[in-house]
C-alpha cells in the first residue's frame, strides 16, 4: 500500500510540475504575442506615415515647382501643344 501511495504521489508531483510548466510556457507565449502585436501596431502606424509622406512628395505642384526651379523647365506655349486622339480601331486593338 505504501508503495502504491508513493507511486501515486510521484505521479501527482509529475502532473503538478507539468501543469506549472505548461502555464509558465503559456504566459511566456502570451507576453511574446502581446509584444509582437505592439510591434505590428507600431509598424502599421509607420506605414501610414510613410504613405502620407510619399503622397506629399509626389504631388503635382511639388514636381512642377522642382522642374521649374531645379531643371529650368517651362510649360510649352499653347501654340506648340498638340492633342492626339486614337482612332477607334487602334483603341480596340490596345485592349
N, C-alpha and C positions, 0 to 999 in steps of 0.2 A: 504494500500500500504506500509506503514511504517513497519507494522508487517511482511509482505512478505519480505521486504528488510532486516529486522533484521534476519529473519529465514534463508534467503539465505546467509547472511553474516556469521551467526553462522555455517552454513553448509560448507561455504568456509573455515573458520578457522579450522574446524574439518578436512577437507580434506587436508589442508596445513600441519597441525600437523601430520596427518597420513603419508604424503609424507616424511616429515622431519624425522619422527621416522623410517620409512622404510629405508630411505637412511642411517641413522645412524647405524641401525642394519646391513645393507648390508656391510657397511665399517668395522664394528666390526668383522663380519664373515670373510671378506676378509683378514683382518690383522691376524686373528686366522689361516686361511687357509695357509697364507704365512709362519707363524711361524711353523706350522706342516710340511710344505714342506721342510723348512730348517732343521728341526729335522730329517725328513726322509732321506735327503741327508747326514746328519752327521752320521746317523745310517748305511746307505749303505757304507759310507767310512770306518767306524769302522768295519763293517762286512768283507769288503775286506781285511783290515789289519789283522783281526783275521784269515781269511782263509790262508793268506800268512804265518802268524806265525805258524799256525797248520801244514802247509806243510813243514815248516822249521824244526819243532820239530820232524816230523815223517819221516825224510829222513833215508834211509837205512844205510848210512855211520854213521850218528849220533847214531842210535840204536846199530850198531855193535861196535862202539867206547865205548859206555856206557856199553855194555855187557862185553867187554874185560876188561875195566878199573874198573868198579864197581863190577861186579859179577865174574870176573876172568874166564870168558868163553873163550874157544878157538875153532876154527873150527876143526872138526874131520879130521884125515888124510885120504887121498883118499882111502886107503885100507879098511876103515871102512864105506865108503859111499855105500849105496845100492839104486839102482833106481828101483822102482816098476812100472810095466805097468799094466793097467787094461785089462782084457780080453774083446774082443768086446761085448760079451753078457752082461757082468756086466756093461759096459758103457751105453748100451741101456736101461737097467733097471733103471739106475740112472736118466735118463731123464724123 
